[in-house]
């Protein structure tokens, strides 16, 4: 038992820290822009590069998988070499690889550049969140800062479709990737002036063996899941998953023996930390799959232009921004349990509403369902992120932030891969090729709705009309199913969220001229 003096007030952030928060919003905004504009660019991209359905899935989700794979390494590296320094390195790399992605000449090249973008992106998120954790010591200020940080991510999601739509109307699909270049140049110019450097002064050397083991854990599992989604159960796919899991056990055991592990597994002993990660990843899983289908629905079913589709997606994104900004205030009033669990319950209602949309007249239902779902998820996402970073000591801020981002990114990427593959399988099983469709064109139509739309342009009207009708109906069956699965997952975890977090109360102001006893028991949350 140790006695500590809490008479000194918690250091509060000043003007420089709040201006610095604006600088940290830049890479956060960019990462959201990069993802949201890609969804809109898919039809043009597919027509130009002609990727297979599997390659199209790789183009959309390889970025998220690589971010997830390297986040832990980059978060720990930032704790060692300096979070600001790593942020600057990552910003420069992101700008260069964004330009390369913009001028990709094949599906394979775009997959490669998206892979490099993912590695560069992995440096950005843990650095920004780790810096916020050290810049804002006061729990209430930190909660507001994290809500602002997350709102900027949502702001990128809102602006991305509109900006991307304008670019796609005027230029080629690669122009959407060039958005990252001026954003990163601005960050490189202002970051060294406004952002304080922070690192763990006692951190040891980076264990390269652990870095290799972490990648050898995640990447084989990803490959195996992709193969299972594409070709069904096979020895190769199951073997890859098994290899990844075995290496994961080796990785975990090595971390327990190292004085300076790549990932401090003791963080997971904190129930708040682990529970918040799980909730965060479930939300990403459901919404990642949904947004993949909605972006295609707006253009390929409703026939909207990229700009029109982008404008329809602004309202749900703004709804999430509003919900996120209200997260800290709702947490102070109702507690983390009702904010996180109740919000997921609201999101479940929104996704359930989307299951009622049809191939005709369903636009209002889809957008309304998205608005309800995003309003529900926003407050809980902000509170969950604050719980994660508030549960870790300052010297582990980068590591904790990287784990939080890994759970979210992996959840989104896994949702895109698994729910996207499920929706494609349902589309193929429900599609009926009308008589008169040439066999070679029927194969392309069976591949995806985008393929059917492309095929229909070269067919007689009496064949193209029925083909498009059945293809859109089959696609909507897949969308409705994915929305239903997402709603069920949200409902289950709404109950879990209320149960796990209902005892966690908002942070109180530090006591004045009092002492507090610290025992070995799990501490109450610094901020919920």
N, C-alpha and C positions, 0 to 999 in steps of 0.2 A: 504494500500500500504506500502510495506516494502523495504528498501534499503539494499542490501547486497554487500559486498566487494568481487569481483572476482579477485583481484590482485594476490592472492596467487595461484600458479600453482597447478593443480590436482596432488595428490600423485601418482607416477608411481610405478608399481610393479618392484621388483628386482629379483635377482637370486633365492632367497628362494621361492618366490611365483611361479615362473615358474617350479621349481623342484616339488613344492607342487601340481601344476596342473597335473604333471605326476602321482603322487600318486592318485589324484582324478579320473584319467582315469581308474584306476583298477576296481572299482565297475561298472563303466559305461560299460567297456569292457565286464565284466562278465554277466551283464544283457542281453546284445545283444547275447553273446554266448549261454546263457541258452535258449533263445527263438529260435534262428536259428537252433541249433542242435536238438531241440525237433522235428521240422518239419521233419528232415531226419529220426529220430528214429521212427516215427509213424508206418510205415509198420511192423518193427520188434516188436515194442511194442504191436501193435494190434494182431499179431500172437501169442505172448506169453500170454498176459493178457486177450485177447479176449473181449475187451470192446464193448458195443453196439455203434451205430453211435452217439447217444446222449452223452454217456460217453466219447467217443473220442473227441467230441467238448468241453465237460467240462474239459478234461485233457489239451487241448490246450489253452482254454481261461479263465479258472478260475484264473490262475495266474495274468493275466492282469486285470481282474475285481477286485481282492482283492487289487492289487496295487492301482488301481483307487479309491477304497473305503477307503483306509487308508492313502493315500498321504496327504490329507488336515490335518488330525490329526497329522501325523508325521512331516509335515513341520512346523506346529505351535509348536509342542513339541520341535523341534530342536531350534526354536527361543527362547524357554524358558529355556531349560536345557543345551543348547550348541550344535551347529551343529556338531562339531567334536565328541563330546561324543556320540550323537545319531548314528553317522556313525559307530563308533566302536561297539556299541551294535548291530546294524543291521548286520554288517559284521560277527560277531560271530554267530548270529542266522542263517544267510544265510548258513554258512558253515555246521552247524549241520543239518539243514533241507535238504540241498543238498544231504548229505550222506543218510538220510532216504529215500529220493525220489529214489535214485539209487537202493536201495534194496527193493522197493515196491513189494509185492507179489500178489496184486490184483488191479483191476481198481479203486476200492473204496479207497484203501490205497494211490494210486498215486494221486488221486484227493485231498485227505486230505493233503498229503505232499506238493502238488502244492499250496494248499490254504495257508499253513504255509509259503512257500517260497514267496508268494505274499505279505504277511504281513511283512516279513523281508525285502523284496525288497522295500517296501514303505518307509523304513527309509533311503535308500541309495541315491536315485535321488535328492530329495529336499535338503538333506544335502550337496551333492557335488555342486549342482548349487548355493545354498545359500552361501557356502564358497567361490566359485568363485566370486560371486557378491561383497563380502566384501574384497577379496584379490586383486581384480583388479578394482581400483577406476577410472582410466582413461578410458573414453568411448571407444576409439579406441583399447586399450589393452584388455578391457573387451570383445569387439566384437571378437577379434582374439582368446581370451581364450575360449569363448563359442563355436566358430567354431572348435577349437581343441577338446574340450570336446565332441561335437556332432560327430566329425570325428572318435573319439575313439569308440563311440557307433556303428558307421557304420563299423569301423574296426573289431569289434566283430562280426558283421553280416557277414563280408567277411571271417574272419578266422574260424568262427563257422562251416560252412559247410565242409571246408577242414579238420579241426581238428576232427570234429564229424565223418566225413566219415572214417578217419583213425581208430578212436576208434571203430566204428561200424563194420569195416572189421575185426578187431582183437578181440573185446570183445563183451559183451552183451549190449543191449540198455541202461541199467542203468549207464554204464560208462560215458555217456555224461554229467550226472549230477555231477559227481565227479570233473569236471573241476572247479567248484566253490570253492572247498576246498583250494587248494594251492593259488589261487588268493586272497581269503579273509585272509588267514594266512599272506601273504605278506603285505596286507593293514594294518592288525592289528599290524604288527611289525614296519612299517615305518610311519604310520599316526601320532602317538603321537609326533614324532620327527620333522616332516616336516610341519605339518598343524597347523596354528594358530587357537585357539579356538575363536568362535564368537557367541554372543547371544544378545538378546534384554534385556538390563539391567532393563528396566521398565516393562517387561512383567508380567502379573498377573498369577493367577493359571489357570491350564487347566480345562475347563468346561466339566466335564464328561458327563453331560446331552447332551451337544452339540455333543460330540463324538458319543453317542448312537443314536442321531437323524440323524447324517450324515450317519451312517451305515444303519439305518432304512429307509433312503431315497433311497440309491443306491441299496442295496441288493434285496428288493422286486421288484424293477423295472427290475433288471437283471433276477430274477427268472421268472417274468411274460413274458419277452421277449423270454426267453428260451422255456417256455411252448407254447407260440404262434408259435414259429418256429417249435416245435416238433409236436404238435397236432392241430394247428390251433386255431381259436377263441374259447375261453371257458370262463365260468364265473370266474373260479379260476385265469386264466392268466390275464384277464382284471382287476379283483379285486386286484391282487397283484400290477399291475402297478398303479392303482388308489391309493392304500394305500401309495406307495412310493412317489407319487406326493403330496399327502396331507401332509405327514410327512415332505416333502421338504419345503412346505410353512411354517410349524411350525418352522422348523430349521432356515429358513431365518428370520422370525420374531424374533426369540430368539436372533440371532446375532445382530440385530439392537438395542436390549435393553441392551446388555452386555457392560460393560466398557472395557473388554478384550475378544472379541469374538474369537471363534475358527477360523472363517473365516471373515476377515474384508471385508464386502461387498462394502465398499467405493472404493476398488481397481477397481471394475467394472464400476465406474463412469468415468474412464479414457477410452476414445474411442480406443486409441491405444492398451491398455491392452486387452480389450474385443475382438477387431477385430483380433488381433494376435492369441488369444486362439482359436477362431472359425476356422481360416484358418489352424492352426496346427492340429486340430482334424479331419478336412475333409481329409487332406493328410493321416493321420493315418488310417482312416476308409477305404479308397480306397486300400491302400497298404497292410493293414492287411489281407483283404480278398484275394487279389491277391496272396500273398506269400503262403497262405494256399493251394491254388489250384496248384500253380506252383511246389511246393515241391512234391506233389502227382503225378503231370503230369510227372515229370522227371523220377520217379521210376516205376510208374504203367502203363504209356502210352508208354514212350520211352524205358522202361526196363533197365534203368541205375542202377548201384550199388549205394549205399549211397555215396561212395567216389566220383564216377563220377558225381553224382548229385550235390554234394557239390562244386566240382570244377567249374561246369557250373554256379553256383550262385556267384562265386567270382567276376566275371567281373561287374555285376550290382552293387554290393556292393562297389567295388573300384570306380566305376563311381560316386556314391553318395558321397564318401569321397572327391573326387576331386571337385565336385560341392559345397559341404559344405565349404571347405577351401577357395574357391573363393568368398563365400558370402560376407564377410566384404568389400573386394575390389570392388566388383560389386555394393554394396550398396553405397559406397563413390562416385562412378562414376555416377550411374544411379538413385539412390534413392530407397527406400523400395518398392514403388508401383510396379515398373517394375521388380524388383528382385523377389518379392513374386508372383505377378499376372502373370508376364511373365513366371516364372518357372512352375507354375501350368498349363499354356497353353502348354508348352513343355511336361509336364507329361501327359496331356490329349492326345497328339499325340501318345506317347508311348503306352498308354493303348488301344487306338483305333487300333493301329497296331496289338495288341495281339488278337483282335476279329477275325482276318483273319487266325489264326492258325487252322490247322486241326489235326485229329488223326494220320496222317502220314505225315512226312516231315515238321512238324511245329516247330521243335526245334529251328532253326535259327530265326524264326519269334518271338517266345516267348522270347528268350534271348535278341534279338535286341530291342523289345518293352520295356523290363525291363530296359535295359541300358538307353534308351531315357527317360523313366519315372523317374528313380532315378537321372539322371543328372539334370532334371528339378526341382525336389523337394529339392535337397541338399541346394542350396543357400538360398532359401526362408525359410527353416527350421531353419537355423542358425540365419537369420535376425529376424524371428518371436520370437525365444527364447530370443534374445538380447533385443527386444522391451519389452517383458514381464518383465524380471528382471530389466531392466533399468527404467521401469515405477514406480517401488515400492521404498519406502525409505529403507535404509540399514537395519533398525530394522525389516522390514517385508520381508526380502529377502527369508527366508525359506518358509513363507506363499505363496509369489508370485511364487516361484519355484515349490511348491507343486501343485498350481492351474495349472501352465503350464504343469507339468507332468501328472496331472489328465486328462487334456483335450487330451493329446497325447495318454496315455495308454487306456483311455476309448474309444477313437476313434478306436485304433487298435483292442481292444477286441470286441467292438461292430461290427466292420467290419468283424472279424472272425466269430462271432456268427450269424449275420444277413445274410451276403453274403454267408457264409458257409452253412447255412440252406437253403437259396434260391438255391444255386447250387445243394445241395442234393435233393431238391424237383424237380428241373428240370431233374436231372439224373433219378430219379424214374419215372417221367412222360414220358421220352424219351426212356427208356429201353424196349426192346422187348425180352422176354425170349424165346430162341429157343426151338422147340419141342424136347422132349427127356430129358429135364432137370427135375430131380425129384423135387417134390413140396417142400420138406424141404430145398433143396439146392437153389431152386429158390428164396425163402424168403431171404436167406443170400445174394444172388447176387443182389437182389433189394435194399438191405440196403446201399451199397456203392460200389465204384469201387474196394476197397481193398477186400470186401467180394466176389465180382465176381471173382477176381483174385485167391483168395484162393479156391473157389469152382471149378474153371476150372481145377485145378491140379488133381482133382479126377474124372474127366469126360472123356469119350472117345474123341478122337481128333475131330471127326466129330460134336461133340456137343460143346466141349470147344472152338474151333476156332470161330464159330459164336457168342458164348456168349461173348468172350473177345472183338470181333470186335464191337458188338452193345453196350457193356458196355463202351468201350473207346469213341465211337462216342457220347454216351449220356453224358459222363463226359465232353467232349470237348464242347458240347452245353452249359453246365453249366458254364464252364470256360469262354467261349466267352461272355456269358450274363453278368457275373460278371465284366469282363473287360470293357464291354460297359457301364455298370452303373457307374463304376469308372471313365471312360473317360468323361461321361456327367457331373458328379459331379465336376471333375477337371476343365472342361471348364467353367462351370457356376461360380465357385469360382475364376477362373483366372480373369474374368471380375470384380467380387466383389473386389478382392485383389487390382487390379490397381486403382479402384475407391476409395477405402478406404484409401490407403496408398500413393497415388500419391503426396499429399501435404507435406508428411513427408520428410524432408531433412536430410542428414547425419549430425552427430554431428560436430560442429566446435570446434577448439581448444579454450581453455579458454582464455578470454581476459586478457590483462596485464594492471594493473593500471587503471582499469575502474570500474564503478559501474553499477549494473543492477537493474532495477525496477521489482519487483515481484508483480503481481496482482492476483486476484482470478480466472483469466481466466485459461483455461487448458494449461499447459506448453508444449513447443515444446519437442520432444523426446530427452532424453539424448543420446541415440544411436539408430539408426534404422537398 
